[in-house]
């Protein structure tokens, strides 16, 4: 589904990403972990088209998407949740989700059938994320964790093949972490392919099918969560043991 080949990116003399390669399988949840500064978000930024790589390839399906604009990459099927909250506080939860339809969907929404389709899709996402009770509330009035759920909903509503989620539960209260984890598992059951960055190891081990570990710009380990938990390199780099 998504293949990253030998990505490299330097800032001055610092190698932010140094030969990173990985494969994200269709209908899997894959976690990307590592200490701060290991290159995780830079990899996501390259995949999303926000940062240009010095070398390497990013292949989505059969298409090399390297060098394309963020909008073109989004239209090809990459939908992203960013690390920091970006809801439109003066709009309702439902209005925030409506904004995620692309231009063609916006034209489609002007028809009766399009309106019914959008309402059905948004209703499903609201139920999935347990946001029904807040659908007509201004997003700016929600808690931080609820705002993250709205952002996740926007990423899900946007037409896509792969969901990129940058720290979906960072700063989120425990109850809402459970809600986000349950939502990701349900999305997988519905056929979604999810690639996410996270520091919460308990969350990673409960949700991910596969884990990729980076340190100093390189992939140092990959495998199922149980294997990664016992990996000495991971303990040293990520857990400080």
C-alpha positions as CSV (number, residue, x, y, z in Angstrom):
1,X,0.0,0.0,0.0
2,X,2.7,2.5,1.1
3,X,6.4,2.0,0.6
4,X,9.2,4.3,1.8
5,X,12.5,3.6,0.2
6,X,15.9,4.9,1.5
7,X,14.6,8.4,2.5
8,X,17.3,10.9,3.3
9,X,16.9,14.5,4.6
10,X,19.6,16.7,6.1
11,X,19.4,20.2,7.7
12,X,22.9,21.7,7.4
13,X,25.1,19.0,8.8
14,X,22.4,17.2,10.7
15,X,20.9,14.1,9.2
16,X,17.2,14.2,10.2
17,X,16.4,11.1,8.2
18,X,19.3,8.8,7.1
19,X,18.2,6.0,4.8
20,X,14.8,5.2,6.2
21,X,12.9,2.4,4.5
22,X,9.6,0.7,5.5
23,X,6.5,-0.8,4.1
24,X,3.0,-0.2,5.4
25,X,0.7,-3.1,4.6
26,X,-2.9,-2.6,3.5
27,X,-5.5,-3.0,6.2
28,X,-2.9,-2.9,9.0
29,X,-2.2,-0.5,11.8
30,X,1.5,0.4,11.9
31,X,3.1,2.5,14.6
32,X,6.3,4.5,14.1
33,X,8.0,5.1,17.4
34,X,11.4,6.5,18.6
35,X,12.9,9.1,20.9
36,X,12.4,12.8,20.2
37,X,14.5,13.9,17.3
38,X,14.7,10.5,15.7
39,X,13.2,11.6,12.4
40,X,9.6,10.4,12.7
41,X,7.7,13.6,11.9
42,X,10.2,14.4,9.2
43,X,9.3,11.1,7.5
44,X,5.6,12.0,7.8
45,X,6.2,15.5,6.4
46,X,8.1,14.0,3.4
47,X,5.3,11.5,2.8
48,X,2.7,14.3,3.0
49,X,4.7,16.6,0.6
50,X,5.3,19.2,3.2
51,X,9.1,18.6,3.1
52,X,11.2,17.7,0.1
53,X,13.6,14.8,0.6
54,X,17.3,14.8,-0.5
55,X,16.9,11.3,-1.8
56,X,14.6,8.3,-1.8
57,X,11.1,7.3,-2.9
58,X,7.6,7.2,-1.5
59,X,5.3,4.9,-3.4
60,X,1.6,4.9,-2.8
61,X,0.0,1.9,-4.5
62,X,1.9,1.9,-7.8
63,X,2.6,5.7,-7.9
64,X,5.8,7.4,-6.8
65,X,4.4,10.5,-5.0
66,X,7.8,12.1,-4.2
67,X,8.0,15.7,-5.3
68,X,4.2,16.2,-5.5
69,X,2.4,19.0,-3.7
70,X,0.6,18.3,-0.4
71,X,-2.7,18.9,-2.2
72,X,-1.8,16.4,-4.9
73,X,-0.7,13.8,-2.4
74,X,-3.9,14.3,-0.4
75,X,-6.0,13.8,-3.6
76,X,-4.0,10.7,-4.3
77,X,-5.1,9.2,-1.0
78,X,-3.1,10.4,2.0
79,X,-5.1,11.9,4.8
80,X,-3.2,13.3,7.8
81,X,-3.9,14.1,11.4
82,X,-1.2,16.6,12.5
83,X,0.6,16.7,15.9
84,X,-1.0,19.9,17.1
85,X,-4.7,20.8,17.3
86,X,-6.1,22.5,14.2
87,X,-9.8,22.6,14.6
88,X,-11.9,25.6,13.5
89,X,-13.1,26.8,16.8
90,X,-15.9,29.0,15.6
91,X,-17.5,26.2,13.5
92,X,-19.6,23.3,14.9
93,X,-18.2,19.8,15.0
94,X,-20.4,18.8,12.0
95,X,-19.2,21.9,10.0
96,X,-15.5,20.9,10.8
97,X,-16.2,17.5,9.3
98,X,-17.9,19.0,6.2
99,X,-14.7,21.0,5.4
100,X,-12.8,17.8,4.8
101,X,-14.7,17.0,1.6
102,X,-12.5,17.8,-1.4
103,X,-13.6,20.2,-4.2
104,X,-15.4,17.5,-6.2
105,X,-17.2,16.4,-3.1
106,X,-18.1,20.0,-2.4
107,X,-19.8,20.2,-5.9
108,X,-21.4,16.9,-5.2
109,X,-22.7,18.2,-1.9
110,X,-24.8,20.8,-3.7
111,X,-27.0,18.0,-5.1
112,X,-29.7,16.3,-3.0
113,X,-28.0,12.9,-3.3
114,X,-24.7,14.5,-2.4
115,X,-26.2,16.1,0.7
116,X,-27.7,12.8,1.8
117,X,-24.4,11.0,1.2
118,X,-22.4,13.5,3.2
119,X,-24.9,13.5,6.1
120,X,-24.7,9.7,6.2
121,X,-20.9,9.6,6.2
122,X,-20.6,12.3,8.8
123,X,-23.2,10.6,11.0
124,X,-21.2,7.4,10.8
125,X,-18.0,9.1,11.8
126,X,-19.7,11.0,14.7
127,X,-21.1,7.7,16.0
128,X,-17.7,6.0,15.6
129,X,-15.9,8.7,17.6
130,X,-18.8,9.1,20.1
131,X,-19.2,12.8,19.1
132,X,-23.0,12.6,18.4
133,X,-23.9,14.7,21.5
134,X,-21.5,17.5,20.4
135,X,-22.3,17.6,16.6
136,X,-23.9,21.1,16.9
137,X,-21.5,22.4,19.4
138,X,-18.7,24.9,18.5
139,X,-15.4,23.0,18.3
140,X,-13.7,25.7,20.3
141,X,-15.8,24.8,23.3
142,X,-14.6,21.2,23.4
143,X,-11.8,19.7,25.6
144,X,-8.4,19.1,24.0
145,X,-9.1,15.4,23.7
146,X,-12.5,16.0,22.1
147,X,-10.8,18.3,19.6
148,X,-8.4,15.5,18.7
149,X,-11.5,13.3,18.0
150,X,-12.9,16.0,15.7
151,X,-9.5,16.2,13.9
152,X,-9.5,12.4,13.6
153,X,-13.0,12.6,12.2
154,X,-11.9,15.1,9.6
155,X,-9.1,12.8,8.5
156,X,-11.5,9.9,8.2
157,X,-14.1,11.8,6.3
158,X,-11.5,13.0,3.7
159,X,-11.3,10.5,0.8
160,X,-8.2,8.5,1.3
161,X,-6.3,5.2,1.1
162,X,-4.0,5.7,4.0
163,X,-4.5,7.6,7.3
164,X,-1.3,9.2,8.7
165,X,-1.8,10.1,12.4
166,X,0.9,12.2,14.2
167,X,0.6,11.5,18.0
168,X,-3.2,11.0,18.1
169,X,-3.4,10.6,21.9
170,X,-0.6,13.0,23.0
171,X,-2.1,15.2,25.8
172,X,-5.4,13.4,25.7
173,X,-7.2,12.2,28.9
174,X,-7.1,8.4,29.6
175,X,-10.9,7.9,28.8
176,X,-10.5,9.6,25.4
177,X,-7.3,7.6,24.7
178,X,-9.5,4.5,25.0
179,X,-12.1,6.0,22.7
180,X,-9.4,6.9,20.1
181,X,-7.9,3.4,20.3
182,X,-11.3,1.7,19.9
183,X,-12.0,4.0,16.9
184,X,-8.7,3.0,15.2
185,X,-9.4,-0.7,15.8
186,X,-12.9,-0.3,14.3
187,X,-11.5,1.6,11.3
188,X,-9.2,-1.3,10.7
189,X,-12.1,-3.8,10.9
190,X,-13.7,-1.6,8.2
191,X,-10.7,-2.0,5.9
192,X,-8.6,1.1,6.8
193,X,-4.8,1.3,6.5
194,X,-3.4,3.4,9.4
195,X,0.2,4.6,10.0
196,X,0.7,6.6,13.2
197,X,3.4,8.1,15.3
198,X,3.0,7.8,19.1
199,X,5.1,8.0,22.3
200,X,2.5,6.2,24.5
201,X,3.9,2.7,24.4
202,X,0.8,1.2,26.2
203,X,-1.4,2.6,23.4
204,X,1.0,1.4,20.7
205,X,1.1,-2.2,22.1
206,X,-2.6,-2.4,22.4
207,X,-3.5,-1.0,18.9
208,X,-0.7,-1.7,16.5
209,X,-0.3,-4.8,14.3
210,X,3.3,-3.8,13.5
211,X,5.8,-1.4,15.0
212,X,8.7,0.4,13.3
213,X,11.4,2.0,15.5
214,X,13.6,4.9,14.5
215,X,16.7,6.4,16.2
216,X,19.0,9.1,14.8
217,X,17.2,9.0,11.4
218,X,17.5,5.3,10.9
219,X,15.1,2.3,11.3
220,X,16.7,0.2,14.0
221,X,13.9,-2.4,14.5
222,X,10.6,-3.5,13.1
223,X,8.1,-6.3,14.0
224,X,5.0,-7.2,16.0
225,X,4.5,-5.3,19.3
226,X,5.6,-8.2,21.6
227,X,8.9,-8.6,19.7
228,X,9.6,-4.9,19.8
229,X,8.9,-4.8,23.5
230,X,11.8,-7.2,24.1
231,X,14.2,-5.7,21.6
232,X,17.4,-4.5,23.4
233,X,18.1,-1.7,20.8
234,X,14.6,-0.4,21.4
235,X,15.0,-0.5,25.1
236,X,18.3,1.5,24.9
237,X,17.1,4.0,22.3
238,X,13.5,4.6,23.2
239,X,13.1,3.5,26.9
240,X,16.6,4.5,28.0
241,X,17.5,1.1,29.5
